[in-house]
Amino acid sequence: MAKKKGQVSRQTLWQRRHREMGLCVVCSEPAYKGWRCVKHYEQHKITMRLRYVPKVRGRYDVGGSAEFLAAAGRDAERRRKKRVAAKAKKKADTEAVAKQAPAEESPASPPRAKRARAATAGRGGSDRTD
């Protein structure tokens, strides 16, 4: 039986009602993110991850769920170590630059001698001995 134009299925209406109420559109549990519960949100993430097969060799192994999760864990650990190493390198670089360059006064503040002269000039005195 064909639907008339403008009509939607009972399933779509049911899902829309559940979204409005803040429930999962799959199982009626409270929604976690968007319109899925925690369980179905995680299932959807894994399904979408497995749907994409990387073209670059060695990205990660998508052979099966256990192997995939282990490979994903190794990849996450590798990325975390890279981040920590990059932070340490950046910190070491900034410390090395700080040790090399002597502490200079900013251009906004004049050197000590100029400030002293300006202070005495303001009092009516002069630095000159004519």
Secondary structure, DSSP 4 states (H G I P E B T S, - for coil): -PPPTT---HHHHHHHHHHHHTB-TTT-SBPSBTTB-HHHHHHHHHHHHHH---SSTTS---SSHHHHHHHHHHHHHHHHHHHHHHHHHHHHHHHHHHHHS--PPPTTSPPHHHHHHHHHHHTT--S---
